[in-house]
């Protein structure tokens, strides 16, 4: 029902323990920490930027397929690398930066 990438994110954020039992609720517990929050922000930004790029025709079908396959390969491949699951949110953040460069043709100005 849920995509594998979602379950990788759930495991990384520690919402489920090894036995698959519910260890904590995201809204009931504030012990997620800044790394967990950053992972959620990066993951949400990935999907928002991907949708934005598709809607405004800044990304073609090929670009979306490459980015989606990169995300799925990351989710399925990093558990086999030492300390790999900890790098999931960093890899998604790198994909976010690549999306910003592809969609906006450069960096965003914040002033």
N, C-alpha and C positions, 0 to 999 in steps of 0.2 A: 504494500500500500504506500508506504513512504519511500522516497528514493534513498539509495545507499549513502549518498552524500549527507543527507539529513542525519542518519544514524551515526556516521563518523563524527559529525559535529556534536551530537548528543554525548557520545563517549568521551570526546575531547573535553567538553565542558564539565564532565563529571555528573551529568544528570542521571546516569544509570551506573550501577556498579557492575563488577564482572559477572555476577550471577543473573543480571538482567532485572534485578529488583529496583524499584524506584527509590533512589537515595535522597533526592531533594526535588522540590518543585522550584521552577525558575522564578515564580512570583512570590513564593512563600519564604524563600531564603535569600538573604543579601550577602552570602558568603561566596559569591561567584568570583569576586576579585576583578582586578583591572584587566588581566589577560583574557578572562572569559568574556568580559564586556567588549573588549577590542575584537575578539573573534566574532561575536554576534554582529558588531557594527560592520566589520569587513565582509561578512557573509551577506548581510542585507544590502550593503552598497554594491556588491557584485551583481545581485539580481536586479537592483534598481538601474544600475548603469547598463546592464545587458538589455533590459527592456527599453530603456531610453534610446540606446543605439539602434535597436530594431525598429522602434516606433518612428524615429526621425530619419531612418534609412542611412544612418552613418556607418552601420555594420551590415555587411552582406550576409547571405546564408552561410558562406564559407567561413567568414570571420566568427560568426556565432557558433558554428560547429566546432571550430578550432578551440575557442574559449571554453565551451561546454565540455569537450573531450579532455582538455587540460585539467579542468576542475575535477572531472570524474576519475581521470588517471591519478591525480593527486590523492584523492580520497581512497582509492583502492590500492595505490602503490606505496604510500608513505607508511602504513602499518608494518611493512616488511623491511623498513630501514631503521637502524638504531636511532632512537629519539624522533622517529618520523612523525608520529601523531602530534607531537608538540610543535612541529613545523607547519601544520595544516593552516593555521590562521595566518602565518607569515606568507605562505604561498598564495592564499586567497588575496591578501593585501597587495602582493606583487601583481596579480591579475587585475586588481582594481586600478592600480597605477597604469598598467598597460591599457585598460579600457578608457581611462581619462585621456591619455595621449591619443588614442585612436579616435575617440568621439569628438573631443574638443580641439584636436589638432595642436596640442601643446598643453602646458600646465595651466591650472586655474589661477587667476589673480585674486587675491583675498583682500584687496583694499577697496 
